[in-house]
């Protein structure tokens, strides 16, 4: 594992230098000492901003292998940044990211977890010039205690961030109220399905956040049972990786949705679990994540920082085992999601949550298939229900948009067939009767009767309408067939969208530009080619001329084919793949 350590040092040195170039050095500048954000040009005291870069510098100064080891110029930058952090810490102990979440306990929690590890590393260095920085960091951390002991959160993963932060502060100060607050968060229970899916279904970002934070909480509070969710999520993640190492984000409930991520953010926690369990599977995940790693990581999840604090993580004593490469699995296939959804009415929140989401899609099934260079995802409860990667040719999303709601029709359930999957999406929409006169508020009889003061929950529903779309995806000798059916007799405008990557081009088919990045696919066989790979489709149609459907956003930076249908319809698309043999048949 010496090679991995050398890589971590080299990557950290690169980003440490890059961070120095962005530090604000003009004393008259309001953000003096902070590291300017690359996107906004403003320095923030966050775990992805100044605090993150401070971790780079601390690692470089502490490691003899770094070209910046005991570098006085970098030391001065670190001390300056620590003063910036103190200046931008509010009187209540919190920080504000700037883009949202002012005076934010959870964002402060992220910083606490990162800075506590930085302080621990610096405390191990026998180098007197670090004294002022150490003093500043400890002061910052101690000032966060009131906010961490009383502050709240927005999202599910924030609870585990705050629990880890409380653990580090408890280790630092010994104050019992910190442990008591963490126990309150942990008493809410773990939001993870038996197959390892977190509430936010965020394979690119927040899975890894929850994993590493729960690991810290488990260690700091001696709660080994908290490691079991980490194990389950990491084991699930092995089935959510494309052949090129990219992570499946096609159904995320957070900002990583549809964006490109790899496994690098799982490197540190995989190393921790491999060392803890002596498990070759986790060692293999760590190896895969390490190969992808080209950045040290955000403040709380910095692999080099973690390894400098725990040198045993890179001792090579756990040999990596195999990871699955050929499989057909359904994640959450047996999860009793309907049972939990049926209990939502009794929770008392009325379906509302402030500054967050309830995530009712939690536990929805996801089918994953991988064979050779082909990687397929079939998903419920998201805008797209199907995605296909075949080498360099990428069909990023297939979805059905309808004017019924209007919007995307989300598939509510999934049934496994012998040769594929059947899914369905059911919607209803009605109208609302007058409020009974004896239940009207006083404002109804006054000169002004605002709509928002009426008790709309008391209206009876009239003329309720239903809309059901069913989808069948079946494997064939050379790819797949995709059948989309809606038997509704009333004319409802529908679009089936096929979103391809922007790197390829279309050949053949009867295509016509509809809008930026989108083309009507009217008829014929169309082939999408990228590199030496292609995906070929037939089944196009053009039954109306709408360029788009309301509430059905289509990306402008992709190559999207739209098929215009009108109910009732029963349409089958044939999808063929280049150069592969599937189910015993040759594609070419």
N, C-alpha and C positions, 0 to 999 in steps of 0.2 A: 504493500500500500504506500510505499515511498513515492511512487509515481503520482498517486492521487494527492498526497500532501504537496508535492512540488507544483502540481497544477493549481491547487488552492492558493498557494503563495503567489504564483505568477498572475492568476486572475485577480487576486486581492491587490497586488502591487499596481496592476493596470488601473483598477478603479480608484485606488487611493490617489494616484496621480491625477486622474480625471476629476476627482472631487476637489483637489487643490486648485485646479484651474477654474472651478466655479465658485470658490469661496469669495464672499464679499469682503474686500479689504479696505474700502474707503471708510475712514472713521466717521465721516459726517453722514454716512448712509444709515438709514433707520435699521437695516438688516445686517449691520456690521458684524462679522464673525460667522454668520450663517452661510450655508451652502445653497446657492441659488438653484431653484428647481429648473430643470431643462425645458419644461413646457411653458412655465409662466414667468420665469426670470425672477421669481420671488423666493426668498429663503424661508422655509417652514421648519418648525421644531419637531418634525414627525419621524416616525420609524422608517419612512421611505424617503425622508429628506435629510436634514442635517444630522440627525441621530444615526441614520444608516451610515453616512460617510464617516462619522466619528468612530464607528466600529471598524471600518476599513483601516483607519489610521492607527487605532489602538492595536489591531492585529499586526500591522506592519512594524510598529515600534517595539512590539513584544517578541517578535520571532527573529532569531538570528539568521534564518534563511532568507529573510526579506532584504531587499536592497535599501530599505528605509529603516532598518533596525537602529534604534537609538538616534535617529536623525533629528537634530535639534530644530531644523526648520519645520519639519512635520509636527514635532512636539508643540511648537509655538502655535501652529494652526489648530491642533487639538484643544489646547488650552483656550484659545480664542473662541472656538466653537462651544466649549463648555460654558463660557461666560454668556454667549448668545442664548443658550438654552435657559439659563437662569433668568435672563432679561425677558424672554418671551414666555416664561411660566407665569400664569395668572396668580393673583393673591390666594385663590382657592386651591392652588396646587395643580390645576389642569393646564393643558395646552390646547390651542385651536389649530387644526390643520390648515385653515384658510379657505379651502374650497367648500367646506361645509362643517357641521358639527362643532360649533363654537363652544368653548369651555367643556370639552368632551372627556368624560371619564374613560370610555373605552379606548379612544385614541391615545390618551395618556397612559393607559394600561399597556398598549403596544410598546410605547417608549420605555416604560418601566422595565419590561421584560428584557428589552435590548440593552438599556444602560446598566441594569444590575449585573448582567454578564460582562459588560465592558469593565465595570468597576472591579469585579472579581478578578478579571485578567490583570488589570493594572495593579491591583493590590499584591499580586504575586511577583511583581517585578521589583527587583532591588535596584531602583534607580531614583535617586532623590529628586531630580527635576520634574518628576511626575506628581509631586506632592500637591501643587495647586489644582491640577486637573482632578485628582482624586477627591480633594476637598469639595470642589464644585459639583462633582457628580453625586457624592453622598448627600450634599445639601439639596440638590434637585430631588433626589429620590425621597428623602425624608419629608420634603414639602408636599409630596403627592399623597401622603398617608391619609389626610382627611377626605380627599376626593375618592381614593380607592376604598376607603372604609364606608362611605356613604353613597357613592355615585352609582348611577344606573347605566343601562345599555339600550341599544336599538335592535340588534340582530341576534339570532341564535348563537353564532360563534363568539360574540362579544362576551358572553357569560364565561366562556373558558379562557378568553384573554384576561378578563378581570380576575378570575381564579388564579391564573399563573402569576399575574402581577402581585396579587395579595400574598402569594406564597413567597415570592422574592423579597417583598417588603417585610414579611414576617420573619424570614431568615435574617434580614438585616437589622431589624429593631426588636423582635421578640414581643411586639404588642399583641395581646390576645384578641383585640377587636378585629384585627386583620384576618386571623384564622376563623373567627366567628362569621365574618362576612363571606368568606370563601365557602364555608359550609352551607350558608344560605343559598348561594348560587348552585352549588353542587346538589343540593337537596331537590332542585327542580327536575332532576333526572336527565338521562342522556338521550338526545334526539337522533338516534341512529337506528336504521333497520337491521334485522338480523344478518342481512347480506352486506352490511357495511356502508350504507348510503346515509350521509348527513342531510339535514333538512334542506340546506341551500343548494344541494346537488352541484356544487361548484368544484369540479375536478381540477380546474386550473389555478384556483386561489384558495378558497376557504376550507376545503377539505384539509389541505396541508396546515392551515392555520389552526384548525381545531385539533388536529393530531399532535402537533408540537406543543401547543399550549396545555393539552391534557397530560402530555408526558411530563412537563414541568410541574404541573399541579400534583400529579401522582408521586413524584419524587419529593417535592418540598413539603407535602402534607402526609407522606407515608400512606398513600392510598393506592396500593397496587392494582385494585380493581378498575381504576381509571385507565389502565393500559389496555384492557380488553377491547374497548371501542377503537383504539388506535390500531390494534392488530387487525380487526375486522375491516377497517377502511383501507389499510394498506393491502390486504389480500384482495379486496375488491378492485383496487386500482390496477392490479396486474392485468385485468380484462378490459381496461379502458385506455389502452395505448395502441396507437396505430403502428404499422410496421416501421415507419420512419422515426418513431420515438415521440411523435406529437400526441398530446393527450386529447381525449374526446371531450369537447366542450359544447357539443351541439344541443344540449338540453339544460344547460346551467340556469339556475335561478338568480344569478348575480352577474356582475359586469364582465366576467370572463366568457359569457355566452358567445359562441361562434368565433372567438378569438384564438390566436395561436399560442399555445403553451406547451412546454415539455415537462419532464419529471423532475427538473432540477430543484424545485422547491420542496420535494420530498427527500432530498439527499440526507439532510441532517437527522430527521426523525427516523429514516430507514437505518442509518448507522446506529442510532440509539437503540432501536429495537433489535437489530442484529446482535449488538453487543449484550443487551439485556437477556435475550432469549437464546443466544447462540444458534440462531436460526439461519440456515443457508438461503431461505427464500427472501428474507429481509435483506440479507447481504447482497443478493442478486438485484433487488430493487435499488439498493444504494449504489451498486456498480453502474446500473443503467442510468440512474439520475446523475451520477458523477460524470459520466461520459457527456451528458447534455449540458452540464454546468458551465456557464460562461460569465457568471456574475456571483459575487459572494452571497447574495441574499439580503432581504430586508432585515432591519434591526434585530427582531426577536428570533430570526431563523437563519442566522449567518453560519454556514457550515464551518468555515475556518475558525471563527470564534469558538464554536462548540468543540471543535477538535483540539484547539489549544488548551481549552479547559479540561478536556477529557482525552488525553493522548492515546488511551487504549482503543478509541474508536477506529483508529487507522493502523492497528497492530497486525492486521491480516490474519488473525487467529480463526476467523469464521470464513470458510471458503464459500463463495457464491454457488448457489444451486441453479437449476433451470427455471425459467419463467415460461408461462404458457404462450405458445405462438400459433397453434392450430386449435380452434375451439368454436363451439356454439353454446352460448350460455344465456340465460335470462336472469338478470339481476332484479330482485324483488318480485319474482314470479309468484311466490306464495305469501307475500306480505298481505295481511288482512286490511288493506287500505280502506275499504268501504266501511268496515267496523269502526275505525277511528273517525272517519268523516261523519258517520252517523251520530257520533257523540259530540260533534262540534257545537250543535245548538245548545247543549247543556253546559258549555264552558262559560256562558254568560257575557261574552264580549260582543255578541250580535254580529259577528263577522267583520268587526272593525278592529284595526290596530293602528296606532299612530307612529309615523315616521319609520315604518317598516312594512313587512308583509307577513301574512299568515302562512304562506307557502302550502296551500292545500294539495299541491302536486307531490308533496313528500311521499316517498314510497311507491311512486308510479313505476311500472315495469319498464325495463330497458333491455332489449336483446342485443347481444354483441356476437359477431362472427368474424373470425380471422382465418385466412388461408393464403399462404404465400404473400403476395403483394396486395391482396384484396382485404379490405377492412370495412365491415358493414355495421351500422347502428340503426336500430328500430326503436322508436321512443314514443311514450305516451305523455300526455299533458304538457305539450310544448308546441310552438308554432309549426315546427317541422316534425314530421313523423319518420323520416327516412333520410339517411346519409350514406354515401358510398365513396370509399377511397380505393382507387385501383392504380397502384404505382403513382405516377405523377398526375394522372387524371383524377380530378376531385369533383364529385357531385356533392356539394356541401350541404344541400338541403332540398327536400321535396315537401311541399305543403299544399294545403287546400284552403283557399280563401273564398268566402261566401258573403253575399250581400244580406243574408238572413239576419245576422247579429248586428251589424256587419263586422267582419274580421276573420282571423284564421280559425278554422275548425280544429280544435284540439282533440286528439284521440283519447277517449276516457279509459279504455281498457285494451288488453291484449290477450289473444288466445294463441297458443302454439299449435301449429299444424304439423303433419308429418313432413311436409316439404316447405314450411315457411311459417307465416304468421297472419292472423286475422285481427284487425283492429276496427274500432268504431268510435265515432264522435257524435254525441247527442246534445242538441241545444233546444231551448224553449224560449219563447218570447210572447208576452201577452200585453194586455192593456189594463188600466186601473180605474175602477169605478169611483163615484163620488164618496167622500168620507161621510159616514152617517151624521146627520145634523146634530144628534145629541152628543157627539164626540168631537165636535169642532171646537177649536180654541176661541178665546175671547176675541182675538185679533180678526177672526173671520167676519165679525159684524161691525168692525171699525172702518173708518174711511180708507185705511190702507191695510190690505191683508197679504203680507209677504208669503210667497210660495214656500220659503224655507221654514216657516212657523207651522205649517200644516203637518199633522201626524200621518205621513204617507204610509206608514206601516199598517194602518188600519184599512186601507183601500182593498176591496176585493178584486181579484184578477178576473178579467173577462177575455173571451176570444183567444184563449191560449193556443199558440201554434208550436208545432214541433218540427225539427229538422234533424235528420240522421244521415251521416255519411259513413260508409263502410269501406275498408281498404283490405285487400288481400295481397300480400307479397309472397311470391313462390319462387323457389330456386329452379333453374332450368339447366340444361346441359351447357349453355354458354353464357349464363348470367341470371337474370330474374325476369319475372313478369309482375307487373303492378296493376291491379284492377281497382278502380275507384268507382263507387256506385252511390247514387242517391235517387230514390224512387219518388221523391216529392213531386206531385203533379203540378203545383203552382210554379210558374217560371221564376227561378231564383238565379241571379247572375253568379257564376262560379269561375274561379281561376285555379288551375293547378300550376304551381311554379316549380321549375327545376333550376336551382341555383348552382352554377358551376364556378370554379376558380377563375380568377382573372388572367392566369398565365397561359391558358390555352385558347383555342379558336374552334369555331364551328365549321363543319364541312357538310354540304348537301342540305336537304330539307327545304321546304318552302318557308322562309323566314322573312319577317318584315319588322323594321325598327318600331318599337312602341314608345320607348322613353329611354333616358340615359341608363345604359347598362341592361336594358331589357328588350327582348324581341318576341313578337308573336310567333309561335310555332304553329303554322296553319296546317301543314300536312307533310308527308314524306318522311324518309329516314334521315336523321341528322346524327352526325358523329362529332363528338367533342374530343379534340386531340391536344395532348400536352406532353412534351418530350416524345418518348417513343411509345406512349400508352394512349389508349382511347376507350371511350365509353360511347356506345351507339344506341340510339333510341328510335322507335317508331310508335305512332299513336297520336300524333298532333291533331289539333282541331281548332276551328275558329268560328264559334257559333254566335258570338257577339263581338262588338268592336271596342269595348271598354279597355283603356290602357291600364287601369288599375281599379282596385276595389277599396272603398273606404276602410281605414283601419287595417290595411294589409300592406305594411311597408316592405318594399323590395330594395335590396342594396344596390347602390349606383356603381360601386366599385367591383362588381362581379359580372359574370356573363350569365344572364338569366333568361330562360325560355319560359313563356307563359302560354298555357293552353286555355282558351276561353270556351267554357261549357255553360249550358243552361239546363236546369232541371226539367224533367228527369234525365239522368244520364247513366250510362254503364260503359265505362271506357277502360280499355286494357292497353297498357304501355309495355313494350318489350325492351328490355335493357340487356345489351350484349357487351361483353368485355373482350379486350384484345389479348391474344397470346396466352390464354389460360385454359386449363382443363378443369371443368367443374362437374361433379356428379357423373363422372365417367365419360363426358363428351368433350370434344375439342372446340375451342372458340373459332379457330381459323382452319 
